[in-house]
Amino acid sequence: MEKRRSSFLLISILLALVGWFLLVRLGNIPVFFLPSPGLVWARFVDTLQDGSLVRNGLSTLEKIVLGLVSGVGAATLLGYLLAKSPLLERLLTPFIVASQSIPVVAIAPLLIIWFGSGMISKVLICALIVFFPVLINTIVGLRAVPDNLRQLMRVLRATRWQTFRLLEVPAALPVFLGGLRIGATLSVIGAVVGEFVGAKSGLGFLVNVGRGTYDTALVFVAVITLIVMALTLYGLVSLLEGYLLRWQQRPEESGRRANGVQAEQPR
């Protein structure tokens, strides 16, 4: 199954490249409007050789990682408090929803003014865009814990820490990791938005440079690199999810194992 998916993905990429090449060649499209795949590849090699792609890519990656970690940490802590306190949720929910209703592009200039054009403002922008989906999934996951299991922990006289570690975390983890996958991809957007507003390095900075000089191939190089970063982060979270949830069994797998055991029993 995995080999088949990989084959379909490779075929889809090849078909997209062929279609892109034919569109540029047959449509006689200007280079500044849509460069050919060959020109984008040549520009990619140039940026690798002069070190600009690696340098700016690492700068963006640093913002992404810091923003993702800080956003997930704050959202998880606040989500736990809101899930445990309905009163606190009623007090803070209007402010949280209001903060998310404002586009990050509109808030970014204010953060640049307040915190400067350095790393802090970019990390904050990235953390803000990651915060909301992780927060909501944390609350939903914790409140999805069945009440009968909570009552069982009380009967067993489990401490609050034992209830959290042995019941709440395993029960909420699938929903939480779903929010983390969304946050991981959104973190790339947050970092680039911050670099668009004001930055001297990063892939967003490269996009601005390419746009200003009509170097469309450079824009494509930066955008494709951002896509690779987002897919890599999504894949890493998926691997983490598979590792942390390896104790779970799919119903069909359990059924097949049960049928196999029954078939092996002597009649």
Secondary structure as the mmCIF struct_conf table of DSSP 4:
data_model
#
loop_
_struct_conf.conf_type_id
_struct_conf.id
_struct_conf.beg_label_comp_id
_struct_conf.beg_label_asym_id
_struct_conf.beg_label_seq_id
_struct_conf.end_label_comp_id
_struct_conf.end_label_asym_id
_struct_conf.end_label_seq_id
HELX_RH_AL_P HELX_RH_AL_P1 GLU A 2 GLY A 27
TURN_TY1_P TURN_TY1_P1 ASN A 28 ASN A 28
TURN_TY1_P TURN_TY1_P2 VAL A 31 PHE A 33
BEND BEND1 LEU A 34 LEU A 34
HELX_RH_AL_P HELX_RH_AL_P2 PRO A 37 GLN A 49
TURN_TY1_P TURN_TY1_P3 ASP A 50 GLY A 51
HELX_RH_AL_P HELX_RH_AL_P3 SER A 52 LYS A 84
HELX_RH_AL_P HELX_RH_AL_P4 PRO A 86 SER A 101
BEND BEND2 ILE A 102 ILE A 102
HELX_RH_AL_P HELX_RH_AL_P5 VAL A 104 PHE A 115
BEND BEND3 SER A 117 GLY A 118
HELX_RH_AL_P HELX_RH_AL_P6 MET A 119 ARG A 143
TURN_TY1_P TURN_TY1_P4 ALA A 144 ALA A 144
BEND BEND4 VAL A 145 VAL A 145
HELX_RH_AL_P HELX_RH_AL_P7 ASP A 147 VAL A 155
TURN_TY1_P TURN_TY1_P5 LEU A 156 ARG A 157
HELX_RH_AL_P HELX_RH_AL_P8 ARG A 160 THR A 163
HELX_RH_PI_P HELX_RH_PI_P1 PHE A 164 GLU A 168
HELX_RH_AL_P HELX_RH_AL_P9 VAL A 169 VAL A 197
BEND BEND5 GLY A 198 GLY A 198
BEND BEND6 LYS A 200 GLY A 202
HELX_RH_AL_P HELX_RH_AL_P10 LEU A 203 GLY A 212
TURN_TY1_P TURN_TY1_P6 THR A 213 TYR A 214
HELX_RH_AL_P HELX_RH_AL_P11 THR A 216 LEU A 244
TURN_TY1_P TURN_TY1_P7 LEU A 245 TRP A 247
HELX_RH_AL_P HELX_RH_AL_P12 PRO A 251 GLU A 264
BEND BEND7 GLN A 265 GLN A 265
#
